[in-house]
Amino acid sequence: MPELTSKYHGSTISIGYSGRDPVELKVNGIIRDKAEQADYLKLTTSVQTGYEWHEWVEGVFLIRQQQIQLTLVCNNETIADQKFDPDIF
Protein backbone atom coordinates (compact mmCIF):
# COMPACT_ATOMS: atom_id res chain seq x y z
CA MET A 1 0.00 0.00 0.00
CA PRO A 2 1.56 3.30 -1.03
CA GLU A 3 1.34 5.60 1.97
CA LEU A 4 2.81 8.96 2.84
CA THR A 5 3.34 9.58 6.56
CA SER A 6 4.57 12.58 8.54
CA LYS A 7 4.75 13.69 12.17
CA TYR A 8 3.11 17.01 13.00
CA HIS A 9 2.89 18.53 16.50
CA GLY A 10 3.01 15.08 18.10
CA SER A 11 0.51 13.45 15.73
CA THR A 12 1.20 10.93 12.99
CA ILE A 13 -0.65 11.90 9.82
CA SER A 14 -0.87 9.70 6.72
CA ILE A 15 -2.61 9.36 3.37
CA GLY A 16 -2.62 6.17 1.35
CA TYR A 17 -4.54 3.55 -0.56
CA SER A 18 -4.29 0.04 -1.89
CA GLY A 19 -5.57 -1.32 -5.19
CA ARG A 20 -9.17 -0.27 -5.72
CA ASP A 21 -9.79 0.54 -2.05
CA PRO A 22 -10.77 4.08 -1.01
CA VAL A 23 -8.07 6.66 -0.35
CA GLU A 24 -7.74 7.19 3.43
CA LEU A 25 -6.53 10.11 5.55
CA LYS A 26 -5.45 8.89 8.99
CA VAL A 27 -4.45 10.66 12.18
CA ASN A 28 -2.65 8.47 14.72
CA GLY A 29 -3.82 5.39 12.83
CA ILE A 30 -7.51 6.35 12.92
CA ILE A 31 -9.29 6.96 9.62
CA ARG A 32 -10.56 10.55 9.71
CA ASP A 33 -11.69 10.87 6.07
CA LYS A 34 -11.88 8.58 3.05
CA ALA A 35 -13.22 8.65 -0.51
CA GLU A 36 -13.38 6.49 -3.61
CA GLN A 37 -10.45 6.95 -5.97
CA ALA A 38 -10.57 9.69 -8.60
CA ASP A 39 -7.98 11.61 -10.60
CA TYR A 40 -7.96 14.28 -7.87
CA LEU A 41 -9.08 14.05 -4.25
CA LYS A 42 -8.70 16.33 -1.25
CA LEU A 43 -9.45 14.71 2.10
CA THR A 44 -9.72 16.94 5.17
CA THR A 45 -9.99 16.85 8.93
CA SER A 46 -8.98 18.87 11.96
CA VAL A 47 -6.54 17.78 14.66
CA GLN A 48 -6.28 19.03 18.22
CA THR A 49 -2.60 19.78 18.85
CA GLY A 50 -2.89 21.63 22.15
CA TYR A 51 -5.36 22.89 24.69
CA GLU A 52 -8.18 24.38 22.59
CA TRP A 53 -5.81 24.54 19.60
CA HIS A 54 -6.77 22.83 16.35
CA GLU A 55 -4.87 22.40 13.08
CA TRP A 56 -6.51 21.88 9.68
CA VAL A 57 -5.12 18.82 7.86
CA GLU A 58 -5.48 17.98 4.17
CA GLY A 59 -4.42 14.92 2.25
CA VAL A 60 -4.23 15.29 -1.52
CA PHE A 61 -4.31 12.39 -3.99
CA LEU A 62 -3.46 13.28 -7.59
CA ILE A 63 -2.95 11.13 -10.68
CA ARG A 64 -0.89 12.96 -13.30
CA GLN A 65 1.50 11.93 -16.07
CA GLN A 66 1.55 8.23 -15.19
CA GLN A 67 2.34 8.96 -11.53
CA ILE A 68 0.38 9.19 -8.33
CA GLN A 69 1.25 12.08 -6.05
CA LEU A 70 0.36 12.09 -2.36
CA THR A 71 0.64 15.34 -0.38
CA LEU A 72 0.00 16.21 3.27
CA VAL A 73 -0.81 19.82 4.16
CA CYS A 74 -1.30 21.29 7.64
CA ASN A 75 -2.59 24.85 8.01
CA ASN A 76 -1.79 25.62 4.35
CA GLU A 77 1.81 24.40 4.66
CA THR A 78 3.01 21.27 2.83
CA ILE A 79 4.59 18.91 5.36
CA ALA A 80 5.15 15.92 3.04
CA ASP A 81 4.96 15.21 -0.67
CA GLN A 82 5.89 12.11 -2.67
CA LYS A 83 5.27 10.64 -6.13
CA PHE A 84 4.65 6.94 -6.65
CA ASP A 85 4.84 4.76 -9.75
CA PRO A 86 1.37 3.24 -10.31
CA ASP A 87 2.98 -0.11 -11.23
CA ILE A 88 3.70 -0.77 -7.53
CA PHE A 89 -0.01 -1.16 -6.80
Z-matrix of the N, CA and C atoms (Angstrom, degrees):
N
C 1 1.451
C 2 1.524 1 109.47
N 3 1.319 2 118.15 1 114.63
C 4 1.461 3 119.43 2 173.55
C 5 1.528 4 109.67 3 -64.30
N 6 1.313 5 115.35 4 128.94
C 7 1.463 6 119.98 5 -178.23
C 8 1.528 7 108.60 6 -146.82
N 9 1.301 8 115.02 7 139.43
C 10 1.459 9 121.81 8 176.15
C 11 1.522 10 106.68 9 -111.84
N 12 1.334 11 116.34 10 127.02
C 13 1.464 12 121.27 11 -175.72
C 14 1.518 13 109.56 12 -129.61
N 15 1.349 14 115.37 13 143.71
C 16 1.460 15 120.75 14 176.88
C 17 1.520 16 109.33 15 -149.49
N 18 1.316 17 115.97 16 150.70
C 19 1.463 18 122.17 17 173.13
C 20 1.523 19 108.45 18 -91.29
N 21 1.322 20 116.43 19 139.84
C 22 1.464 21 120.92 20 179.19
C 23 1.517 22 108.87 21 -148.43
N 24 1.324 23 117.03 22 114.79
C 25 1.470 24 123.24 23 179.22
C 26 1.530 25 111.72 24 47.65
N 27 1.320 26 116.63 25 44.71
C 28 1.454 27 121.07 26 176.16
C 29 1.514 28 115.14 27 85.26
N 30 1.316 29 118.52 28 -1.54
C 31 1.465 30 121.78 29 177.98
C 32 1.529 31 110.08 30 -109.01
N 33 1.322 32 115.92 31 147.97
C 34 1.457 33 121.52 32 174.20
C 35 1.517 34 107.58 33 -99.64
N 36 1.327 35 116.16 34 120.49
C 37 1.458 36 122.46 35 -176.03
C 38 1.524 37 107.76 36 -116.80
N 39 1.346 38 116.90 37 136.12
C 40 1.458 39 119.34 38 -179.57
C 41 1.529 40 110.91 39 -146.51
N 42 1.335 41 114.19 40 154.49
C 43 1.455 42 122.65 41 171.96
C 44 1.517 43 106.30 42 -133.69
N 45 1.341 44 115.91 43 137.97
C 46 1.450 45 118.88 44 179.68
C 47 1.511 46 111.79 45 -171.88
N 48 1.331 47 114.91 46 172.49
C 49 1.458 48 120.32 47 175.61
C 50 1.515 49 109.49 48 -160.64
N 51 1.330 50 114.79 49 167.68
C 52 1.449 51 120.41 50 -179.10
C 53 1.524 52 108.91 51 -139.63
N 54 1.316 53 116.57 52 127.46
C 55 1.456 54 120.78 53 177.13
C 56 1.512 55 112.86 54 53.79
N 57 1.317 56 116.38 55 -123.97
C 58 1.464 57 121.59 56 -179.94
C 59 1.526 58 112.25 57 -97.46
N 60 1.306 59 117.83 58 6.93
C 61 1.460 60 121.65 59 -179.93
C 62 1.520 61 110.72 60 -67.87
N 63 1.332 62 117.60 61 159.51
C 64 1.473 63 120.02 62 176.84
C 65 1.533 64 111.69 63 -62.69
N 66 1.314 65 115.21 64 153.47
C 67 1.457 66 122.36 65 172.78
C 68 1.526 67 106.71 66 -75.81
N 69 1.341 68 117.37 67 136.76
C 70 1.468 69 120.97 68 -175.65
C 71 1.524 70 111.32 69 -124.88
N 72 1.322 71 115.72 70 137.13
C 73 1.460 72 123.37 71 171.03
C 74 1.523 73 106.58 72 -106.59
N 75 1.335 74 116.19 73 121.30
C 76 1.461 75 120.83 74 -177.10
C 77 1.524 76 110.92 75 -119.18
N 78 1.322 77 115.13 76 145.93
C 79 1.455 78 122.34 77 171.70
C 80 1.519 79 106.59 78 -125.09
N 81 1.322 80 116.01 79 119.91
C 82 1.466 81 122.34 80 -177.03
C 83 1.527 82 111.63 81 52.58
N 84 1.341 83 115.94 82 40.34
C 85 1.451 84 121.46 83 176.19
C 86 1.518 85 115.61 84 81.47
N 87 1.316 86 117.93 85 -2.69
C 88 1.464 87 122.33 86 -178.91
C 89 1.533 88 108.88 87 -102.02
N 90 1.321 89 116.27 88 127.84
C 91 1.464 90 120.26 89 178.40
C 92 1.525 91 109.24 90 -67.22
N 93 1.332 92 115.99 91 119.97
C 94 1.465 93 121.41 92 -179.62
C 95 1.522 94 112.83 93 -104.68
N 96 1.359 95 116.84 94 -21.97
C 97 1.455 96 121.60 95 176.57
C 98 1.521 97 107.07 96 -159.61
N 99 1.332 98 116.29 97 148.10
C 100 1.462 99 119.99 98 175.80
C 101 1.523 100 108.52 99 -154.88
N 102 1.340 101 115.33 100 157.07
C 103 1.460 102 121.27 101 179.96
C 104 1.517 103 109.16 102 -156.94
N 105 1.325 104 115.14 103 154.62
C 106 1.455 105 120.92 104 175.50
C 107 1.524 106 109.32 105 -63.82
N 108 1.312 107 116.04 106 149.46
C 109 1.463 108 121.43 107 -177.00
C 110 1.527 109 111.64 108 -62.55
N 111 1.312 110 115.35 109 144.45
C 112 1.461 111 124.44 110 175.48
C 113 1.528 112 106.34 111 -151.86
N 114 1.319 113 117.25 112 173.96
C 115 1.464 114 119.35 113 178.76
C 116 1.520 115 112.22 114 -64.53
N 117 1.348 116 116.47 115 -28.20
C 118 1.467 117 120.92 116 178.98
C 119 1.525 118 108.53 117 -144.74
N 120 1.318 119 115.79 118 129.07
C 121 1.464 120 121.86 119 176.26
C 122 1.519 121 109.31 120 -136.41
N 123 1.325 122 116.08 121 144.78
C 124 1.453 123 121.23 122 170.26
C 125 1.529 124 107.02 123 -128.93
N 126 1.322 125 115.38 124 113.18
C 127 1.457 126 121.97 125 177.98
C 128 1.520 127 108.11 126 -99.50
N 129 1.335 128 117.37 127 142.98
C 130 1.462 129 119.69 128 -175.21
C 131 1.524 130 112.16 129 -138.40
N 132 1.320 131 114.40 130 154.90
C 133 1.455 132 122.15 131 173.92
C 134 1.527 133 107.82 132 -164.71
N 135 1.310 134 116.54 133 170.43
C 136 1.464 135 119.89 134 172.25
C 137 1.525 136 108.41 135 -115.17
N 138 1.327 137 115.17 136 154.58
C 139 1.460 138 121.77 137 -177.58
C 140 1.514 139 108.25 138 -132.25
N 141 1.327 140 116.47 139 132.34
C 142 1.463 141 119.92 140 175.56
C 143 1.524 142 108.12 141 -84.13
N 144 1.336 143 116.24 142 118.89
C 145 1.466 144 120.57 143 -177.43
C 146 1.529 145 112.36 144 -112.05
N 147 1.288 146 117.72 145 0.90
C 148 1.457 147 122.24 146 178.56
C 149 1.514 148 109.05 147 -170.93
N 150 1.308 149 115.74 148 178.88
C 151 1.456 150 119.54 149 -179.70
C 152 1.528 151 109.36 150 -62.52
N 153 1.339 152 115.22 151 115.64
C 154 1.467 153 122.43 152 -178.17
C 155 1.527 154 112.83 153 53.70
N 156 1.331 155 117.04 154 32.71
C 157 1.468 156 121.83 155 177.98
C 158 1.515 157 108.08 156 -125.08
N 159 1.320 158 116.24 157 122.72
C 160 1.463 159 121.50 158 -177.84
C 161 1.527 160 110.60 159 -121.81
N 162 1.317 161 115.56 160 144.86
C 163 1.461 162 122.73 161 177.82
C 164 1.528 163 108.13 162 -115.69
N 165 1.318 164 117.44 163 141.29
C 166 1.456 165 122.79 164 176.72
C 167 1.514 166 108.62 165 -89.35
N 168 1.336 167 117.52 166 127.79
C 169 1.457 168 123.27 167 -176.32
C 170 1.529 169 109.14 168 -118.15
N 171 1.326 170 115.94 169 135.77
C 172 1.459 171 121.55 170 176.37
C 173 1.521 172 108.76 171 -128.75
N 174 1.304 173 115.43 172 140.76
C 175 1.453 174 122.34 173 171.28
C 176 1.517 175 107.61 174 -119.03
N 177 1.322 176 117.16 175 126.39
C 178 1.460 177 121.24 176 -176.96
C 179 1.520 178 109.37 177 -113.92
N 180 1.332 179 115.54 178 131.57
C 181 1.461 180 124.17 179 177.51
C 182 1.521 181 106.52 180 -117.63
N 183 1.330 182 117.34 181 122.96
C 184 1.457 183 121.54 182 -175.35
C 185 1.522 184 109.89 183 -138.41
N 186 1.334 185 116.29 184 128.62
C 187 1.462 186 121.05 185 173.35
C 188 1.519 187 106.61 186 -104.48
N 189 1.347 188 115.22 187 121.33
C 190 1.466 189 120.18 188 -178.71
C 191 1.527 190 109.42 189 -153.12
N 192 1.307 191 115.98 190 134.81
C 193 1.466 192 122.57 191 174.78
C 194 1.525 193 112.54 192 49.08
N 195 1.322 194 115.66 193 53.19
C 196 1.463 195 122.38 194 176.27
C 197 1.527 196 113.75 195 61.99
N 198 1.328 197 117.17 196 21.35
C 199 1.469 198 120.66 197 176.04
C 200 1.520 199 109.48 198 -134.46
N 201 1.305 200 114.53 199 156.45
C 202 1.461 201 121.16 200 173.90
C 203 1.513 202 107.20 201 -111.47
N 204 1.318 203 115.69 202 127.41
C 205 1.461 204 121.16 203 -179.49
C 206 1.522 205 108.92 204 -112.41
N 207 1.333 206 115.52 205 128.15
C 208 1.460 207 122.35 206 175.15
C 209 1.523 208 108.05 207 -112.24
N 210 1.331 209 116.30 208 134.36
C 211 1.461 210 121.56 209 -178.13
C 212 1.525 211 109.23 210 -136.34
N 213 1.331 212 116.30 211 138.18
C 214 1.460 213 122.19 212 173.07
C 215 1.518 214 108.87 213 -113.36
N 216 1.330 215 116.15 214 131.60
C 217 1.461 216 122.69 215 -177.37
C 218 1.525 217 108.13 216 -129.44
N 219 1.324 218 116.71 217 131.57
C 220 1.463 219 122.09 218 175.26
C 221 1.520 220 108.65 219 -124.72
N 222 1.324 221 115.89 220 123.42
C 223 1.465 222 122.07 221 -178.67
C 224 1.526 223 111.85 222 48.48
N 225 1.328 224 115.35 223 49.50
C 226 1.475 225 123.88 224 176.22
C 227 1.525 226 114.32 225 66.86
N 228 1.315 227 118.07 226 17.08
C 229 1.464 228 122.29 227 177.56
C 230 1.529 229 109.20 228 -121.53
N 231 1.331 230 117.00 229 124.59
C 232 1.459 231 120.88 230 178.74
C 233 1.527 232 109.48 231 -68.85
N 234 1.342 233 115.82 232 124.62
C 235 1.465 234 119.69 233 179.82
C 236 1.528 235 111.59 234 -107.29
N 237 1.352 236 117.13 235 -17.39
C 238 1.462 237 120.37 236 176.95
C 239 1.525 238 108.52 237 -160.83
N 240 1.339 239 114.81 238 146.23
C 241 1.456 240 120.37 239 -177.80
C 242 1.528 241 107.84 240 -156.07
N 243 1.328 242 117.09 241 130.18
C 244 1.463 243 119.41 242 -179.24
C 245 1.524 244 109.30 243 -152.54
N 246 1.341 245 115.65 244 143.96
C 247 1.459 246 122.39 245 175.43
C 248 1.520 247 109.03 246 -103.76
N 249 1.332 248 114.87 247 143.10
C 250 1.458 249 121.80 248 -179.21
C 251 1.518 250 109.44 249 -125.17
N 252 1.317 251 116.58 250 145.72
C 253 1.455 252 123.07 251 173.83
C 254 1.521 253 107.58 252 -79.34
N 255 1.340 254 119.30 253 125.70
C 256 1.468 255 119.82 254 -177.81
C 257 1.521 256 113.75 255 -63.58
N 258 1.320 257 119.02 256 -16.27
C 259 1.469 258 121.34 257 179.56
C 260 1.529 259 112.40 258 -67.30
N 261 1.335 260 118.85 259 -16.83
C 262 1.464 261 120.42 260 -178.71
C 263 1.514 262 112.40 261 -80.96
N 264 1.322 263 117.27 262 -3.63
C 265 1.466 264 120.22 263 -179.95
C 266 1.498 265 108.75 264 -84.44
